[in-house]
């Protein structure tokens, strides 16, 4: 029965992708896409064919730092649990990159005082952080979630997340989800290593894949299998932990890429967006709300005002 449900879900997802293709994705007919495979011993891509993806344009806006926040709680209250039928879950999924410094620097770097103030705001307003696997399992099968769930995700594997965000979130009892670029975990400067990731996993965090080398696979289909499937295999082997979800580099997706993520046995794919409502139809492109370094505390809260 579970296999039938999985087949129905993938069928719903693929039909949704086909419907949305004309509006959001390159005009590549799905029938022309080569059959995907999740073989985990793929040959690495030829680097001479890799298309370089330019970094996003930064448009910072300087704002005042938030007012000092109260000290962190000494105990986390037990959340009220609410049962959800399968098929839809309402929960903000937030996206961060760097957590560092005492002041605003750029869009992708949230200052440490601002981040602490945001965690305090979430705590004061009754939010409970959950992992993405918890959200996806309830979306697929139904089950209980805290009354006001939220998922806190971090892309790229920056060391600043381990050094600055992780201890603050520990004070509030908030786990996070860390999307790691697989070829950066063996001593790359400014990125977390295996032992640091394992420390976070032991504290209740979850790890997902952000590709093998952070390549835009929508422009490099020849490398999709290695970037998507091999990254999952390597991370699971190194961390001795499941890797259930894939975060598309740059938030970019097309039908072929989504099919590859599904075929590699990921439970869900993580994208960008503003919605806090997640359904079977967008299981492989769940909306994540990016938090900018320039956000005031009021702007931070307004990003998911649909669920005050």
N, C-alpha and C positions, 0 to 999 in steps of 0.2 A: 504493500500500500504506500509505503514511504517512497519507493522508486517511482510509482505513478505520480505522486505529488511532485517529486523533484522534476519529472519530465514535464508536468503541466507548468511548473514555475519557469523552467527554462524556455518552454514554448511561449508563455506569456511575455517573458522578457525579450525574446528575439523578435516577436511580433511588434513589441513597443519600439524596439530599436529601428525596425524597418519603417514604422510609421513616422518616427522622428527624423529619419535620415535626411529627408529633403530639406528640413529646416535647420538642422544643427550640425550635420556631419558632411564630409566630402561626398560628392555624388558618385559613389562607387557601387554599382549594382551588387547585391549580396550574392547573386548566383555566379558572379565572376571571381569571387574570393576563393582562394585555394583552401582545401580542407585543412582544418587545424589539427594539431597534435600536441599532446602534453608530455612527450618524451622528455625525460629529465637529464638526458646525456647529450643534449644538442651541441653541434659544433659552434664555437664562438663566431660571431659575425666578422666579416672582413672589415677592419677599421677604415680601409680606404673608401668605403661606400657610406660611411656614417655622416648623416646630415647634421651639421651644427645648428643647434637651436638657440637663437638669441635670447638673452635674459629679458624678462618683462621690463617695460619702461616704468621707472619709479616716479611718482608724483606726490612727494611728501607734503604734508600740511602740519606745521608746528602748532601744538596745542599745549595748554598748561598741564602740569602734572596733577593728578588727583590729590584730594585732601588726604592727610594721614588717616589710616584705617585702624580699627581696634586690633588688639593682639589676637592671634589665632585661637580657636577654641581648644579647650583641654580634652574634650570628649565629643565624639560625633553622635548625634541622636539617631536612633533607629528609624529609618524611613517607613512611611506608610506604603504598603504594597498594593498595587491595583492590577487586576487581571485584564489582559488584552486578548481579544480574538486575533487569530492570524490574519495577515493581509494588510495591516496598517499599524504603524507606530508613530506617535508624535513625540519627537525629542530633538532638541537642537544638537547638531554635531559641529563643534567649533574646530577651526584649523589655525595652528600657530606654526612658526618656523623657528626663529631665534628668540630666546629670552635672555637678555643681557643688558648691562649698563644701567645708569641711573637716570637717563633722559632719553627722549625720543631721538632716534637717529635715522631710521628709514622704515618704509612700509613693512618690511619683513622682520623687523627687530622690535619686540615689545620690551620696554624697560622693566627692570625687576620691580620697582615700586608700583608701576601700573599693573603688572601681572598679579602681584599680591593683592592689590585693591580689587581686581576682578574676581579672584578666588574668594575673597571675603564677601563680595557682593553676592556671588552664587550661593555661598553658605548661608548668608543672612536671608536670602529669598527662598530658601528651602530646596535648592537643587541637590540632587545626588548624582555623582559621577558614576557611570557604568562603562564597561568595555564594549567595543563594537560587536564582538561575538555574542554578547548578551542581547543586544538590540536585534541582531540579525536572527538569532534563534527564536526570539519571541515573534518577530515579523513572519517567520516561516511557519512556526508551529503553534503560536499562541503561548501565553504564560504571564507570570507576574513581573512587573517592573515597579520601581519606586514611583511615587505620585508625581514627582517632577524630575524625570531622568535627563541627563545631559552627557554627551560623549566629548571628551577633550583629546584632540588628535594633534600630533606634531610631525611635520614632514622633514625628511632629509637626513636625520640622524646627527644633528649638531650637538657637540659636547656641552654647549650652554644649557641645553634642556636637562641633561643629567646633573650639571653643577648648580643650576639656578632654579629651574621649574620643579624638578623632582622633589627637593626638600620642602619647598613651599606647599606643594600638593599633599605631601605626606602629613603635614600639620593639620590639614582639613580632611584627611581620609579619602582623598580623591585619587583614583587610579587614572592613568592615561593610556593612549594608544600611540605607539612610536612607529612611524613608517620609515624603514631603513633601506638605504641603497646598499645592495649586497656587497659590492666590491670596495666598500669603505670601512669594513669592520675589522680590518687587520692592520691597525697602526696608522691609518690616515690622519694627518694633523687636523685638529678641530672637530673630529668626529668620534662618536662613542666606539669603544671596543667591545669584544664579546663579554668580558667579565663585568663591565659596567652595565651592559644590557641585561645580563643575568641578574644583577642586583635589583634592577627595576622589575623584572619579571617576578622575582621572589616577593616583591612588595605589592603584587597584584596588577601590574601593568600588562599590556598585551603588545605584541609586535606584529606588524604587517610588512609586506614588501612594497618598496617604491621603485622597483625595477633593479636590474643588475648594475646599470651604470647611469641611471637617470636619463635615458635616451627617449626622445619622442618617437614612440613606435608607430604612430599614425603616419609618419613620414619615412619609416624604415621597417616595412613589413617583414623583410628578410630576417631581421633581428628579433622579431616579436617573441618567438619561442624561447630564445635564450634569455631575453630581458624579463619575460613573465614567468616561465616555468622554471628555468634554471635558478633564478633568484630565490624562488620559494624553496627549492631543494637545498640550496647552499645555506640559507638562513636557518632552516629547520635542523640541518645537520650540525651547524656550528652552535646553535643556541639550545638544542634539545628541547624545543618547544614548538607547538603548532603555529603555522602562519596561515591564517584563515582569510585574509582580505588583501586586496591590491589597491594601492593609490596610484592613479594614472599620473605620470610625470606631466607637469604643467596643466593638469586637469583636462588633457586632450584625449579624445576617444573617437573611434569610428567602429563600424560593425565588425570588421575583422579583429580589431584589438579586443573588443568586448567578448567575442567568441573565444578568442585565445584565453582570456582570463577565466571564462567559464570552463573551458576544456582542461585547464590546469588545476581544476578542483578547488579553486577559491570559492568561498561562500558568497562574496559580494565584492563590488568594485566601488572605490571612493573617488568622487569628483569634486566639483565646485558648484555653488548655487546659494540660494537664499531660503529655500523651503525648509521647514522643520517637520514636515509630514513625509514619511517614507512608506512606500508601498511595494508590492511584488513587481509592479511595472518598472520601477527604477532601482531594482535590487543591485544591478551592476553599474549604476551611476548614482550612488547616494549623495545627496546634496550636503556639502560642508560649507559653513559660513566662515570666511576668512576674517580673522581679527587683525587689524592694521596697527602698526606701531604708533600711528598718529591718533588713534581713537581715544577720546576722553571717556571717563567712566559712564557718562550718560549715553554716548554713542555706542559704547560696548553693549549696554543693556538694551538699547533700541534695536540692535541687530536681530534679536529674537523676541521682540515685544509681542509677537503673536501668542507667546506662552509665558505671560508675566509671572 
